[in-house]
């Protein structure tokens, strides 16, 4: 039994090594595994924040999967991750909660259907139907010619294996065992009743399993619809009609289940719903086998045309459904948003922004996949006779809509940047003048650099209206794909109704297509280099960790949630240390502070009373309170402070583009806008520490921005202060003092 204080450090999105977090040369693991573990210095050294202090680091950076998985997820699963993120961005109004959850889950289901239709467009429409019926396409392609000249039914049945295998791949990847650790569950009467406490306490396994079964069933049913539509083009037989009715029933059942949140979200002990969803999935799999056999054995003649019968109409109908769902989601969010001035930015439309972005990106990537394969197959085709010329108009409208949304957003971004620049620079100049009143000679250049860094950091708030603009334009872009039902191309429509040259539109579509390809390539390259380059990792990692912090509640094929393990693991470790008589100073940087906040809500009162909290670079107020108003608000932040007896200090910098203050800015000379004890939490750090080189050095201190504060002298002083308060018997409140001190 020891009364040494344990300073438990939790890193942020940069995924630093344990040695870097502890700022020591050698470390040893004392708990956990390689994905998420606790580390201490290998040798005894005076490296703590004071006497009788033991340093310990929790490294969770590999919990959101390894580099390869993250790279593939950034490229292929990003729309799924965004769709899953949208359901957690619902407003705090509980009256609209069930409706928003249903709409977000239906939108997520349309993304799965679009995934299948993209593969069907490549294998069934381009290859089986068009390429294998063209001598130009088969010439020199031995890997395709073996099916050339074979009956249409055989070609469709054989190549239907590819989208079926793609569905199976997602099914297998999402069903990998997710729990290889002993989860810790605090007693129910000791856990906070706030929604944020669900993270780490709520077992998402049963829900993910149900959603997985529903999405797999809908995916196979979507493939069946494509095959049956092609078969029915020349007249539907009784067996075709019967199979179509069964397929429609499967799809309707999936939709109905997703529209019943109280049913689908039932506790894990309810096995009846699990049996229902598994039964629907099994029926869909067997039905696909029967439909494929029906297509293969049916003796009826096939429709002769340039494209797979019914494929274009099915694709456009899906776009119509997505547009309708986005409009409905926007209407519900507008009605339910918090109308208090300054309460929730994004006008309460955070879920709509992310959902529209997910749909827009999925539509663009799907259309680009089909077009790139068509270009590959068209390499020797005569001009105007290639496969790409016969693609559904909806795909062309999809690329045109994505290009238009990005272009118009950039056009709007330019004046926003220019208009806000003067205001941001003026505010930054006032901060610099206050922080460095005695400007030494020769520091003008450095002061200008500091001012520019502060001005850039304040641009984060300007991204909010740009996100709303892009979401609206993306939604409009998805809506315009419905024009494909009229068999009109963008160049024809714009030339006819807008009197603009059609060649200009054709060029913009081609440019947009290559732009989408560049985005996909950029995501792949970014996913690789994000975890090999520190600066790259700092930006890409934030987006990744923001998306994978939340459990899978809308899309089961989204990347798994790391908080489901990290929060219980931190809770167990802190409970163990306090039980041994070691008070704990929990220090957390960036996204680590969100894990720390969720952990505080899990700790029993007798444990949290021996815990202090030190956060730095925290996005709790600046990002999470704005994007997730139902889960991070003033109520939960005050509860966290009360649970630790207000032994909580939050360090922040004006140069930080992601972290910030939690309760009040407390800038020098500014009024304290909150009462005690919350007024003592936030402490602003002047950044950089000085604008001239210290004695014995040749360069001034660097601008830290969002970097951790662990090596900062002011961080060490704050840690020592909290440690001393931990050693006091049952500290009941914050110490007296002026919280506005920024030096």
Secondary structure in CASP SS format (residue, H / E / C, confidence):
PFRMAT SS
TARGET T0000
AUTHOR 0000-0000-0000
METHOD secondary structure of the structure
MODEL  1
X C 1.00
X C 1.00
X C 1.00
X C 1.00
X E 1.00
X E 1.00
X E 1.00
X E 1.00
X E 1.00
X E 1.00
X C 1.00
X C 1.00
X C 1.00
X C 1.00
X C 1.00
X C 1.00
X C 1.00
X H 1.00
X H 1.00
X H 1.00
X H 1.00
X H 1.00
X C 1.00
X C 1.00
X C 1.00
X C 1.00
X E 1.00
X E 1.00
X E 1.00
X E 1.00
X E 1.00
X E 1.00
X C 1.00
X C 1.00
X C 1.00
X C 1.00
X E 1.00
X E 1.00
X E 1.00
X E 1.00
X E 1.00
X C 1.00
X C 1.00
X C 1.00
X C 1.00
X C 1.00
X C 1.00
X C 1.00
X C 1.00
X C 1.00
X C 1.00
X C 1.00
X E 1.00
X E 1.00
X E 1.00
X E 1.00
X E 1.00
X E 1.00
X E 1.00
X C 1.00
X C 1.00
X C 1.00
X C 1.00
X C 1.00
X C 1.00
X C 1.00
X H 1.00
X H 1.00
X H 1.00
X H 1.00
X H 1.00
X H 1.00
X H 1.00
X H 1.00
X H 1.00
X H 1.00
X H 1.00
X H 1.00
X H 1.00
X H 1.00
X H 1.00
X H 1.00
X H 1.00
X H 1.00
X H 1.00
X H 1.00
X H 1.00
X C 1.00
X C 1.00
X C 1.00
X C 1.00
X C 1.00
X C 1.00
X H 1.00
X H 1.00
X H 1.00
X H 1.00
X H 1.00
X H 1.00
X H 1.00
X H 1.00
X H 1.00
X H 1.00
X H 1.00
X H 1.00
X H 1.00
X H 1.00
X H 1.00
X H 1.00
X H 1.00
X H 1.00
X H 1.00
X H 1.00
X H 1.00
X H 1.00
X H 1.00
X H 1.00
X H 1.00
X H 1.00
X H 1.00
X H 1.00
X H 1.00
X H 1.00
X H 1.00
X H 1.00
X H 1.00
X H 1.00
X H 1.00
X H 1.00
X H 1.00
X H 1.00
X H 1.00
X H 1.00
X C 1.00
X H 1.00
X H 1.00
X H 1.00
X H 1.00
X C 1.00
X C 1.00
X C 1.00
X H 1.00
X H 1.00
X H 1.00
X H 1.00
X C 1.00
X C 1.00
X C 1.00
X C 1.00
X C 1.00
X C 1.00
X H 1.00
X H 1.00
X H 1.00
X H 1.00
X H 1.00
X H 1.00
X H 1.00
X H 1.00
X H 1.00
X H 1.00
X H 1.00
X H 1.00
X H 1.00
X H 1.00
X H 1.00
X H 1.00
X H 1.00
X H 1.00
X H 1.00
X H 1.00
X H 1.00
X H 1.00
X H 1.00
X C 1.00
X C 1.00
X C 1.00
X C 1.00
X C 1.00
X C 1.00
X C 1.00
X C 1.00
X C 1.00
X C 1.00
X C 1.00
X C 1.00
X C 1.00
X H 1.00
X H 1.00
X H 1.00
X C 1.00
X C 1.00
X C 1.00
X C 1.00
X H 1.00
X H 1.00
X H 1.00
X H 1.00
X C 1.00
X C 1.00
X C 1.00
X C 1.00
X C 1.00
X C 1.00
X H 1.00
X H 1.00
X H 1.00
X H 1.00
X H 1.00
X H 1.00
X H 1.00
X H 1.00
X H 1.00
X H 1.00
X H 1.00
X H 1.00
X H 1.00
X H 1.00
X H 1.00
X H 1.00
X H 1.00
X H 1.00
X H 1.00
X H 1.00
X H 1.00
X H 1.00
X H 1.00
X H 1.00
X H 1.00
X H 1.00
X H 1.00
X H 1.00
X H 1.00
X H 1.00
X C 1.00
X C 1.00
X C 1.00
X H 1.00
X H 1.00
X H 1.00
X H 1.00
X H 1.00
X H 1.00
X H 1.00
X H 1.00
X H 1.00
X H 1.00
X H 1.00
X H 1.00
X H 1.00
X H 1.00
X H 1.00
X H 1.00
X H 1.00
X H 1.00
X H 1.00
X H 1.00
X H 1.00
X C 1.00
X C 1.00
X H 1.00
X H 1.00
X H 1.00
X H 1.00
X C 1.00
X C 1.00
X C 1.00
X C 1.00
X C 1.00
X C 1.00
X H 1.00
X H 1.00
X H 1.00
X H 1.00
X H 1.00
X H 1.00
X H 1.00
X H 1.00
X H 1.00
X H 1.00
X H 1.00
X H 1.00
X H 1.00
X H 1.00
X H 1.00
X H 1.00
X H 1.00
X H 1.00
X H 1.00
X H 1.00
X H 1.00
X H 1.00
X H 1.00
X H 1.00
X H 1.00
X H 1.00
X H 1.00
X C 1.00
X C 1.00
X C 1.00
X C 1.00
X C 1.00
X C 1.00
X C 1.00
X C 1.00
X C 1.00
X C 1.00
X C 1.00
X C 1.00
X C 1.00
X H 1.00
X H 1.00
X H 1.00
X H 1.00
X H 1.00
X H 1.00
X H 1.00
X H 1.00
X H 1.00
X H 1.00
X H 1.00
X H 1.00
X H 1.00
X H 1.00
X H 1.00
X H 1.00
X H 1.00
X H 1.00
X H 1.00
X H 1.00
X H 1.00
X H 1.00
X H 1.00
X H 1.00
X H 1.00
X H 1.00
X C 1.00
X C 1.00
X C 1.00
X C 1.00
X C 1.00
X C 1.00
X C 1.00
X C 1.00
X C 1.00
X H 1.00
X H 1.00
X H 1.00
X C 1.00
X H 1.00
X H 1.00
X H 1.00
X H 1.00
X H 1.00
X H 1.00
X H 1.00
X H 1.00
X H 1.00
X H 1.00
X H 1.00
X H 1.00
X H 1.00
X H 1.00
X H 1.00
X H 1.00
X H 1.00
X H 1.00
X H 1.00
X H 1.00
X H 1.00
X H 1.00
X H 1.00
X H 1.00
X H 1.00
X H 1.00
X H 1.00
X H 1.00
X C 1.00
X C 1.00
X C 1.00
X C 1.00
X C 1.00
X C 1.00
X C 1.00
X C 1.00
X C 1.00
X H 1.00
X H 1.00
X H 1.00
X H 1.00
X C 1.00
X C 1.00
X H 1.00
X H 1.00
X H 1.00
X H 1.00
X H 1.00
X H 1.00
X H 1.00
X H 1.00
X H 1.00
X H 1.00
X H 1.00
X H 1.00
X H 1.00
X H 1.00
X H 1.00
X H 1.00
X H 1.00
X H 1.00
X H 1.00
X H 1.00
X H 1.00
X H 1.00
X H 1.00
X H 1.00
X H 1.00
X H 1.00
X H 1.00
X H 1.00
X H 1.00
X H 1.00
X H 1.00
X H 1.00
X H 1.00
X H 1.00
X H 1.00
X H 1.00
X H 1.00
X H 1.00
X H 1.00
X H 1.00
X H 1.00
X H 1.00
X H 1.00
X C 1.00
X C 1.00
X C 1.00
X C 1.00
X C 1.00
X C 1.00
X C 1.00
X C 1.00
X H 1.00
X H 1.00
X H 1.00
X H 1.00
X H 1.00
X H 1.00
X H 1.00
X H 1.00
X H 1.00
X H 1.00
X H 1.00
X H 1.00
X H 1.00
X H 1.00
X H 1.00
X H 1.00
X H 1.00
X H 1.00
X H 1.00
X H 1.00
X H 1.00
X H 1.00
X H 1.00
X H 1.00
X H 1.00
X H 1.00
X H 1.00
X H 1.00
X H 1.00
X H 1.00
X H 1.00
X H 1.00
X H 1.00
X H 1.00
X H 1.00
X H 1.00
X H 1.00
X H 1.00
X H 1.00
X H 1.00
X H 1.00
X H 1.00
X H 1.00
X C 1.00
X C 1.00
X C 1.00
X H 1.00
X H 1.00
X H 1.00
X H 1.00
X H 1.00
X H 1.00
X H 1.00
X H 1.00
X H 1.00
X C 1.00
X C 1.00
X C 1.00
X H 1.00
X H 1.00
X H 1.00
X H 1.00
X H 1.00
X H 1.00
X H 1.00
X H 1.00
X H 1.00
X H 1.00
X H 1.00
X H 1.00
X H 1.00
X H 1.00
X H 1.00
X H 1.00
X H 1.00
X H 1.00
X H 1.00
X H 1.00
X H 1.00
X H 1.00
X H 1.00
X H 1.00
X H 1.00
X H 1.00
X H 1.00
X H 1.00
X C 1.00
X C 1.00
X C 1.00
X C 1.00
X H 1.00
X H 1.00
X H 1.00
X H 1.00
X H 1.00
X H 1.00
X H 1.00
X H 1.00
X H 1.00
X H 1.00
X H 1.00
X H 1.00
X H 1.00
X H 1.00
X H 1.00
X C 1.00
X C 1.00
X C 1.00
X C 1.00
X C 1.00
X C 1.00
X C 1.00
X C 1.00
X C 1.00
X C 1.00
X C 1.00
X C 1.00
X C 1.00
X C 1.00
X H 1.00
X H 1.00
X H 1.00
X H 1.00
X H 1.00
X H 1.00
X H 1.00
X H 1.00
X H 1.00
X H 1.00
X H 1.00
X H 1.00
X H 1.00
X H 1.00
X H 1.00
X H 1.00
X H 1.00
X C 1.00
X C 1.00
X C 1.00
X C 1.00
X E 1.00
X E 1.00
X E 1.00
X E 1.00
X E 1.00
X E 1.00
X C 1.00
X H 1.00
X H 1.00
X H 1.00
X H 1.00
X H 1.00
X H 1.00
X H 1.00
X H 1.00
X H 1.00
X H 1.00
X C 1.00
X C 1.00
X C 1.00
X C 1.00
X H 1.00
X H 1.00
X H 1.00
X H 1.00
X C 1.00
X C 1.00
X E 1.00
X E 1.00
X E 1.00
X E 1.00
X E 1.00
X E 1.00
X C 1.00
X C 1.00
X C 1.00
X H 1.00
X H 1.00
X H 1.00
X H 1.00
X H 1.00
X H 1.00
X H 1.00
X H 1.00
X C 1.00
X C 1.00
X C 1.00
X C 1.00
X C 1.00
X C 1.00
X H 1.00
X H 1.00
X H 1.00
X H 1.00
X H 1.00
X H 1.00
X H 1.00
X H 1.00
X H 1.00
X H 1.00
X C 1.00
X C 1.00
X C 1.00
X C 1.00
X E 1.00
X E 1.00
X E 1.00
X E 1.00
X E 1.00
X E 1.00
X C 1.00
X C 1.00
X C 1.00
X C 1.00
X C 1.00
X C 1.00
X C 1.00
X C 1.00
X C 1.00
X C 1.00
X C 1.00
X C 1.00
X C 1.00
X C 1.00
X C 1.00
X C 1.00
X C 1.00
X C 1.00
X C 1.00
X C 1.00
X C 1.00
X C 1.00
X C 1.00
X C 1.00
X H 1.00
X H 1.00
X H 1.00
X C 1.00
X E 1.00
X E 1.00
X E 1.00
X E 1.00
X C 1.00
X C 1.00
X C 1.00
X C 1.00
X C 1.00
X C 1.00
X C 1.00
X C 1.00
X C 1.00
X C 1.00
X C 1.00
X C 1.00
X C 1.00
X C 1.00
X C 1.00
X C 1.00
X C 1.00
X C 1.00
X C 1.00
X C 1.00
X C 1.00
X C 1.00
X C 1.00
X C 1.00
X C 1.00
X C 1.00
X C 1.00
X H 1.00
X H 1.00
X H 1.00
X H 1.00
X H 1.00
X H 1.00
X H 1.00
X H 1.00
X H 1.00
X H 1.00
X H 1.00
X H 1.00
X H 1.00
X H 1.00
X H 1.00
X C 1.00
X C 1.00
X C 1.00
X C 1.00
X C 1.00
X C 1.00
X C 1.00
X C 1.00
X C 1.00
X C 1.00
X C 1.00
X C 1.00
X C 1.00
X C 1.00
X C 1.00
X C 1.00
END
